[in-house]
Amino acid sequence: MQIEIPIDNLVLVDEQISSFQSTIAYDTKEYVVEVIVKRFNEGKLFVPQYQRNFVWHNHRKSKFIESVLMGLPIPFMFGVQCEDGTVEILDGAQRIQTLKQFIDNEHQLKDLDRLDLLDGFYFKDLPSSQQNKFLDRTMRMVVLPASVSLSVRLDMFERINTGSQELKASEIRRGAYSGKFSTFLERCAHDEQFNKLCPISESSKSRREREELVLRYFAYSDRYTEFKHSVKGFLNEYLVEMNSTDYSEEALWSSFKNMLAFVEGSFEGGFAKSSTATSTPRVRFEALAIGTNLALRQNPDLALIDGGALTSSKEFLVLTTSHGSNSGPRLRARIDFVKNFILNGVM
């Protein structure tokens, strides 16, 4: 049965879509492989610090090189032109670095699906005619101007990086919203005491989970009563605002370290469930870190507590389960529970 949509609703739908539509000027450039690698070596095409480490496995590298050798179409790459004329690579860094590795004879082809006779080959082992053809293969890049807004850039960075290995919000956010506060978050995220109290797997570290937790700590500490349901939007807005706001970094650092000292002295496992845990649930970290911070804001001279009585309580365990973890009421409930217990010994 077809549902008839009221005309008024269609008008609203049209207005909403139109409000997000924009015309972005961009250039589509076509380079041969030799030029791409040359410009990359010269720093005219560059991978920004915020992007992931080079994570393609050798099999994926070989498969990509095989596609280039076969002359198959390669998806568009994306970049943003900087004021000095260089191009920051938004999407395509791993492809470009693989091309460089192969041409520099640093990657050996393995387990090819179609060109199996090339297994074990380096670039130098190819017939000279095929070396020339490889260097002459063309690839296209969409280059956006430096004037593209942060919000558009974030949206593009997110959408073009949703593939077989999707970027997490923390990686995307770091890609689009660099600035003074972003740098400060990294300082906190790499603090030795923080990492001792908040164990995280190596894979999560590489995906910037530490920075994600620290951003949540500061954003929710300041505005958890305003949070509704969109974590990503809430954190993005806070980060953008803080990057353009004057604040005392040392004051924030001092409060962060005071919170860590209280947690270390009060909770045996720190933010984790035990002293031998290798990971830290986000909801547990939020409850303990932010609840402690808000309690210390209210009373900086608080004595250490028996954290085990808090974390083993039935209510705490219920509040720090994953169900409904990103809802405003659940967030406020777990933070307020910890804050009130620390201040008043009340559960």
C-alpha positions as CSV (number, residue, x, y, z in Angstrom):
1,M,0.0,0.0,0.0
2,Q,1.5,3.3,-1.1
3,I,1.5,6.0,1.6
4,E,0.4,9.5,0.5
5,I,2.8,12.1,1.7
6,P,1.3,15.5,2.6
7,I,2.4,18.4,0.4
8,D,3.5,20.3,3.4
9,N,5.9,17.5,4.3
10,L,7.3,17.4,0.7
11,V,8.0,21.2,1.0
12,L,9.9,20.6,4.2
13,V,11.8,17.7,2.7
14,D,12.8,19.9,-0.3
15,E,13.9,22.7,2.0
16,Q,16.0,20.3,4.1
17,I,17.8,18.8,1.1
18,S,18.3,22.3,-0.4
19,S,19.8,23.6,2.8
20,F,22.6,21.0,2.6
21,Q,23.2,21.3,-1.2
22,S,26.1,23.5,-2.1
23,T,28.2,24.1,-5.2
24,I,31.8,23.5,-4.5
25,A,34.4,24.6,-7.1
26,Y,37.0,21.9,-7.7
27,D,39.5,20.7,-10.3
28,T,39.8,17.2,-11.7
29,K,43.4,16.6,-12.4
30,E,44.9,13.7,-14.3
31,Y,48.4,12.6,-13.6
32,V,50.6,9.7,-14.8
33,V,52.0,7.5,-12.1
34,E,55.5,8.8,-12.7
35,V,54.4,12.4,-12.0
36,I,52.3,11.4,-9.0
37,V,55.3,9.7,-7.3
38,K,57.6,12.6,-8.3
39,R,55.3,15.2,-6.8
40,F,54.9,13.0,-3.7
41,N,58.7,12.8,-3.3
42,E,58.9,16.5,-3.6
43,G,56.3,17.1,-1.0
44,K,53.9,18.7,-3.5
45,L,51.4,15.9,-2.7
46,F,51.6,15.1,1.0
47,V,49.9,12.9,3.6
48,P,48.9,15.0,6.6
49,Q,49.9,14.0,10.1
50,Y,46.4,13.2,11.2
51,Q,45.8,10.4,8.8
52,R,46.3,6.7,9.7
53,N,49.6,5.0,9.6
54,F,50.2,3.1,6.4
55,V,48.1,0.0,7.1
56,W,47.7,-1.8,3.8
57,H,48.9,-5.4,4.0
58,N,51.3,-6.7,1.4
59,H,48.5,-8.7,-0.3
60,R,46.4,-5.6,-0.8
61,K,49.4,-3.6,-2.1
62,S,50.1,-6.4,-4.6
63,K,46.5,-6.5,-5.7
64,F,46.5,-2.7,-6.3
65,I,49.8,-2.9,-8.3
66,E,48.3,-5.7,-10.4
67,S,45.3,-3.6,-11.2
68,V,47.5,-0.8,-12.4
69,L,49.6,-3.1,-14.5
70,M,46.4,-4.5,-16.0
71,G,45.2,-1.0,-16.9
72,L,42.0,-1.3,-14.8
73,P,40.3,2.0,-13.8
74,I,41.5,3.3,-10.5
75,P,38.9,5.2,-8.3
76,F,39.3,8.9,-8.0
77,M,41.7,10.3,-5.3
78,F,40.8,13.4,-3.3
79,G,42.9,16.3,-2.1
80,V,42.7,19.8,-0.8
81,Q,45.0,22.5,-2.2
82,C,46.8,24.5,0.5
83,E,47.7,28.2,0.3
84,D,51.2,27.4,-0.9
85,G,50.0,25.3,-3.8
86,T,50.8,21.9,-2.3
87,V,48.0,19.3,-2.1
88,E,47.0,17.6,1.1
89,I,45.8,14.1,0.3
90,L,42.3,13.4,1.7
91,D,41.9,10.0,0.0
92,G,44.5,8.0,-1.9
93,A,47.5,8.2,0.5
94,Q,47.8,4.4,0.6
95,R,47.6,4.1,-3.1
96,I,50.3,6.7,-3.7
97,Q,52.6,5.3,-1.0
98,T,52.2,1.8,-2.6
99,L,53.1,3.2,-6.0
100,K,56.2,4.8,-4.5
101,Q,57.3,1.6,-2.7
102,F,56.9,-0.5,-5.9
103,I,58.8,2.0,-8.1
104,D,61.5,2.2,-5.4
105,N,61.8,-1.6,-5.5
106,E,60.7,-1.8,-1.8
107,H,57.6,-4.0,-2.5
108,Q,57.7,-7.5,-4.0
109,L,54.6,-8.7,-5.7
110,K,53.0,-11.8,-4.1
111,D,50.0,-14.0,-4.6
112,L,48.7,-12.2,-7.7
113,D,45.3,-13.4,-9.0
114,R,45.7,-12.8,-12.7
115,L,49.4,-11.9,-13.4
116,D,50.7,-14.9,-11.5
117,L,53.9,-15.1,-13.6
118,L,54.9,-11.8,-11.8
119,D,54.9,-13.4,-8.3
120,G,58.2,-12.5,-6.7
121,F,58.8,-9.6,-9.1
122,Y,60.0,-6.1,-8.1
123,F,59.6,-3.1,-10.4
124,K,63.1,-3.5,-11.7
125,D,62.3,-7.1,-12.8
126,L,59.6,-6.0,-15.2
127,P,60.4,-5.8,-18.9
128,S,61.5,-2.2,-19.7
129,S,58.4,-1.8,-21.9
130,Q,56.1,-2.7,-19.0
131,Q,58.0,-0.4,-16.7
132,N,57.4,2.5,-19.1
133,K,53.7,1.6,-19.4
134,F,53.3,1.4,-15.7
135,L,54.9,4.9,-15.2
136,D,52.6,6.2,-17.9
137,R,49.3,5.0,-16.4
138,T,47.0,7.8,-15.6
139,M,45.1,8.4,-12.4
140,R,42.6,11.2,-11.5
141,M,42.4,13.4,-8.5
142,V,39.6,15.7,-7.4
143,V,41.3,18.7,-5.8
144,L,39.3,21.0,-3.6
145,P,40.3,24.6,-2.9
146,A,41.6,25.7,0.5
147,S,38.5,27.8,0.9
148,V,36.3,24.7,1.5
149,S,34.7,25.0,4.9
150,L,35.6,22.6,7.8
151,S,32.1,21.2,7.9
152,V,32.2,20.3,4.1
153,R,35.7,18.9,4.5
154,L,34.7,16.7,7.4
155,D,31.7,15.4,5.6
156,M,33.7,14.6,2.5
157,F,36.5,13.0,4.6
158,E,34.0,10.8,6.3
159,R,32.1,9.8,3.2
160,I,35.0,9.0,1.0
161,N,36.6,6.9,3.8
162,T,33.7,4.5,4.4
163,G,34.9,1.4,2.7
164,S,36.1,-2.0,3.8
165,Q,38.1,-0.5,6.6
166,E,35.9,2.3,7.8
167,L,37.5,5.2,9.7
168,K,36.3,5.8,13.2
169,A,34.8,9.2,14.1
170,S,37.9,10.1,16.1
171,E,40.2,9.6,13.0
172,I,37.8,11.6,10.8
173,R,37.5,14.4,13.4
174,R,41.3,14.7,13.7
175,G,41.5,14.9,10.0
176,A,39.1,17.8,9.6
177,Y,39.5,19.7,12.9
178,S,43.1,20.3,13.6
179,G,44.0,23.2,16.0
180,K,45.3,24.2,19.4
181,F,42.8,22.2,21.4
182,S,43.2,19.1,19.1
183,T,47.0,19.3,19.9
184,F,46.2,19.6,23.6
185,L,44.0,16.5,23.5
186,E,47.0,14.5,22.1
187,R,49.1,15.8,25.0
188,C,46.5,14.4,27.4
189,A,46.0,11.2,25.4
190,H,49.7,10.3,25.6
191,D,50.2,11.1,29.3
192,E,51.8,8.1,31.0
193,Q,49.5,8.1,34.0
194,F,46.4,8.3,31.8
195,N,47.6,5.3,29.8
196,K,48.4,3.3,32.9
197,L,44.9,3.9,34.3
198,C,43.1,3.5,31.0
199,P,44.4,0.4,29.2
200,I,43.6,0.3,25.5
201,S,44.5,-2.3,22.9
202,E,47.1,-1.5,20.3
203,S,44.6,-1.6,17.5
204,S,42.4,0.9,19.3
205,K,45.4,3.2,20.0
206,S,46.1,3.2,16.3
207,R,42.5,4.3,15.6
208,R,42.9,7.2,18.1
209,E,40.7,5.8,20.9
210,R,42.7,7.6,23.5
211,E,42.0,11.0,21.9
212,E,38.3,10.0,21.6
213,L,38.1,9.3,25.3
214,V,39.9,12.5,26.3
215,L,37.7,14.6,24.1
216,R,34.6,13.0,25.6
217,Y,36.0,13.8,29.1
218,F,36.4,17.5,28.4
219,A,33.2,17.9,26.3
220,Y,30.9,16.0,28.8
221,S,32.6,17.6,31.8
222,D,31.6,21.0,30.4
223,R,28.2,20.2,28.7
224,Y,26.9,16.8,29.6
225,T,23.6,18.4,30.7
226,E,23.1,19.7,27.1
227,F,23.8,16.3,25.4
228,K,20.9,14.7,23.7
229,H,21.7,11.8,21.4
230,S,24.2,12.5,18.6
231,V,27.6,11.9,20.1
232,K,29.5,12.6,16.9
233,G,27.8,16.0,16.3
234,F,28.1,17.0,19.9
235,L,31.8,16.3,20.0
236,N,32.5,17.9,16.6
237,E,30.8,21.1,17.7
238,Y,32.7,21.2,21.0
239,L,36.0,20.6,19.3
240,V,35.5,23.3,16.7
241,E,34.5,25.8,19.3
242,M,37.5,25.0,21.6
243,N,39.9,25.2,18.7
244,S,38.9,28.8,18.2
245,T,38.5,29.7,21.9
246,D,41.0,31.3,24.3
247,Y,41.4,29.1,27.3
248,S,44.1,28.3,29.9
249,E,45.7,25.1,28.8
250,E,47.6,24.7,32.0
251,A,44.3,25.0,34.0
252,L,42.8,22.2,32.0
253,W,45.9,20.2,32.3
254,S,46.0,20.6,36.1
255,S,42.3,19.6,36.5
256,F,42.9,16.6,34.2
257,K,45.9,15.4,36.3
258,N,44.0,16.0,39.6
259,M,41.2,13.8,38.3
260,L,43.8,11.1,37.4
261,A,45.4,11.3,40.8
262,F,42.0,10.8,42.5
263,V,41.1,7.9,40.3
264,E,44.5,6.2,40.8
265,G,44.1,6.5,44.6
266,S,40.5,5.5,44.8
267,F,39.9,2.8,42.2
268,E,42.1,-0.3,42.1
269,G,41.8,-0.9,38.4
270,G,41.8,2.8,37.4
271,F,39.1,3.2,34.7
272,A,39.3,-0.5,33.7
273,K,37.3,-3.3,35.4
274,S,40.4,-4.7,37.0
275,S,44.2,-4.2,37.3
276,T,44.8,-6.9,34.7
277,A,42.3,-5.6,32.1
278,T,43.6,-4.8,28.6
279,S,40.8,-2.6,27.6
280,T,38.5,0.2,29.0
281,P,34.8,0.4,28.2
282,R,33.9,3.9,27.2
283,V,30.8,4.1,29.4
284,R,32.9,3.1,32.4
285,F,35.5,5.7,31.6
286,E,32.9,8.4,31.2
287,A,31.2,7.6,34.5
288,L,34.4,7.5,36.5
289,A,36.4,10.3,34.9
290,I,33.7,12.9,34.4
291,G,31.9,12.1,37.7
292,T,35.2,12.5,39.5
293,N,36.1,15.7,37.7
294,L,32.7,17.3,38.5
295,A,33.0,16.2,42.2
296,L,36.5,17.8,42.4
297,R,35.2,21.0,40.8
298,Q,32.6,21.2,43.6
299,N,35.1,20.3,46.3
300,P,38.8,20.3,45.4
301,D,39.8,19.0,48.9
302,L,37.9,15.7,48.6
303,A,39.5,12.7,50.4
304,L,40.1,9.5,48.5
305,I,37.2,7.0,48.6
306,D,36.7,3.2,48.6
307,G,36.1,3.0,44.9
308,G,35.3,-0.7,45.1
309,A,32.1,-0.1,46.9
310,L,31.0,2.2,44.1
311,T,32.1,0.1,41.1
312,S,30.7,-3.2,42.5
313,S,27.3,-1.7,43.3
314,K,24.3,-3.0,41.2
315,E,23.3,0.4,40.1
316,F,26.8,1.3,38.8
317,L,26.9,-2.0,36.8
318,V,23.5,-1.3,35.3
319,L,24.4,2.3,34.4
320,T,27.6,1.3,32.7
321,T,26.3,-1.4,30.4
322,S,26.2,-0.6,26.7
323,H,22.4,-0.6,26.4
324,G,21.3,3.0,25.7
325,S,24.8,4.2,26.5
326,N,24.6,7.1,24.1
327,S,21.3,8.5,25.3
328,G,21.3,11.8,27.2
329,P,19.5,10.5,30.3
330,R,21.8,7.5,30.5
331,L,24.9,9.6,30.2
332,R,23.7,12.0,32.9
333,A,22.6,9.2,35.2
334,R,26.0,7.4,35.2
335,I,28.0,10.6,35.6
336,D,25.7,12.0,38.4
337,F,25.8,8.7,40.2
338,V,29.6,8.7,40.5
339,K,29.7,12.4,41.3
340,N,27.1,12.1,44.1
341,F,28.8,9.0,45.6
342,I,32.2,10.7,45.7
343,L,30.7,13.9,47.2
344,N,28.3,12.3,49.7
345,G,28.9,8.6,49.8
346,V,25.4,8.1,48.6
347,M,24.3,5.5,46.0
